[in-house]
Amino acid sequence: MVPDVADLLVVAAVTYDWRTRGRPHPVWIVGGVVLVLMQVSRPMIAVTPQWKAAAALLGRLGAP
């Protein structure tokens, strides 16, 4: 898996906090975990019939 820009920003922020404050802020840890979980679960959810139906519904909402 190739890291996204968001992943790199979280890693940079955690590194900065660790070096300047001695520990990372808890929000960076929680946000990083949520970000990774979203990236891991996205391919599994994207192929389900429920998501395809929801995506079709959302697509119809924006149609003229």
Rosetta constraint file for C-alpha pairs under 8 A:
AtomPair CA 3 CA 7 HARMONIC 5.91 0.50
AtomPair CA 3 CA 8 HARMONIC 6.91 0.50
AtomPair CA 4 CA 8 HARMONIC 6.58 0.50
AtomPair CA 5 CA 9 HARMONIC 6.20 0.50
AtomPair CA 6 CA 10 HARMONIC 6.29 0.50
AtomPair CA 7 CA 11 HARMONIC 6.26 0.50
AtomPair CA 7 CA 32 HARMONIC 7.18 0.50
AtomPair CA 7 CA 35 HARMONIC 7.55 0.50
AtomPair CA 8 CA 12 HARMONIC 6.07 0.50
AtomPair CA 9 CA 13 HARMONIC 6.10 0.50
AtomPair CA 10 CA 14 HARMONIC 6.10 0.50
AtomPair CA 10 CA 28 HARMONIC 6.47 0.50
AtomPair CA 10 CA 31 HARMONIC 7.94 0.50
AtomPair CA 10 CA 32 HARMONIC 6.29 0.50
AtomPair CA 11 CA 15 HARMONIC 6.07 0.50
AtomPair CA 12 CA 16 HARMONIC 6.09 0.50
AtomPair CA 13 CA 17 HARMONIC 6.13 0.50
AtomPair CA 13 CA 28 HARMONIC 7.34 0.50
AtomPair CA 14 CA 18 HARMONIC 6.02 0.50
AtomPair CA 14 CA 24 HARMONIC 5.17 0.50
AtomPair CA 14 CA 25 HARMONIC 7.33 0.50
AtomPair CA 14 CA 28 HARMONIC 6.40 0.50
AtomPair CA 14 CA 29 HARMONIC 7.72 0.50
AtomPair CA 15 CA 19 HARMONIC 6.15 0.50
AtomPair CA 15 CA 24 HARMONIC 7.40 0.50
AtomPair CA 16 CA 20 HARMONIC 6.03 0.50
AtomPair CA 16 CA 24 HARMONIC 7.94 0.50
AtomPair CA 17 CA 21 HARMONIC 5.28 0.50
AtomPair CA 17 CA 22 HARMONIC 6.70 0.50
AtomPair CA 17 CA 23 HARMONIC 5.95 0.50
AtomPair CA 17 CA 24 HARMONIC 4.82 0.50
AtomPair CA 17 CA 25 HARMONIC 6.81 0.50
AtomPair CA 18 CA 22 HARMONIC 4.60 0.50
AtomPair CA 18 CA 23 HARMONIC 4.34 0.50
AtomPair CA 18 CA 24 HARMONIC 5.08 0.50
AtomPair CA 19 CA 23 HARMONIC 7.51 0.50
AtomPair CA 24 CA 28 HARMONIC 6.87 0.50
AtomPair CA 24 CA 29 HARMONIC 7.36 0.50
AtomPair CA 25 CA 29 HARMONIC 7.02 0.50
AtomPair CA 26 CA 30 HARMONIC 6.23 0.50
AtomPair CA 27 CA 31 HARMONIC 5.82 0.50
AtomPair CA 28 CA 32 HARMONIC 5.88 0.50
AtomPair CA 29 CA 33 HARMONIC 6.24 0.50
AtomPair CA 30 CA 34 HARMONIC 6.19 0.50
AtomPair CA 31 CA 35 HARMONIC 6.01 0.50
AtomPair CA 32 CA 36 HARMONIC 6.22 0.50
AtomPair CA 33 CA 37 HARMONIC 6.13 0.50
AtomPair CA 34 CA 38 HARMONIC 6.11 0.50
AtomPair CA 35 CA 39 HARMONIC 6.30 0.50
AtomPair CA 36 CA 40 HARMONIC 6.14 0.50
AtomPair CA 37 CA 41 HARMONIC 6.02 0.50
AtomPair CA 38 CA 42 HARMONIC 5.84 0.50
AtomPair CA 39 CA 43 HARMONIC 7.68 0.50
AtomPair CA 40 CA 44 HARMONIC 7.73 0.50
AtomPair CA 41 CA 45 HARMONIC 6.20 0.50
AtomPair CA 42 CA 46 HARMONIC 5.95 0.50
AtomPair CA 43 CA 47 HARMONIC 6.93 0.50
AtomPair CA 44 CA 48 HARMONIC 7.44 0.50
AtomPair CA 45 CA 51 HARMONIC 6.71 0.50
AtomPair CA 46 CA 51 HARMONIC 6.05 0.50
AtomPair CA 46 CA 52 HARMONIC 7.19 0.50
AtomPair CA 47 CA 51 HARMONIC 7.09 0.50
AtomPair CA 47 CA 52 HARMONIC 7.14 0.50
AtomPair CA 48 CA 52 HARMONIC 6.42 0.50
AtomPair CA 49 CA 53 HARMONIC 6.13 0.50
AtomPair CA 50 CA 54 HARMONIC 6.21 0.50
AtomPair CA 51 CA 55 HARMONIC 5.96 0.50
AtomPair CA 52 CA 56 HARMONIC 6.10 0.50
AtomPair CA 53 CA 57 HARMONIC 6.22 0.50
AtomPair CA 54 CA 58 HARMONIC 6.19 0.50
AtomPair CA 55 CA 59 HARMONIC 6.02 0.50
AtomPair CA 56 CA 60 HARMONIC 6.23 0.50
AtomPair CA 57 CA 61 HARMONIC 6.44 0.50
AtomPair CA 58 CA 62 HARMONIC 6.93 0.50
AtomPair CA 59 CA 63 HARMONIC 6.67 0.50
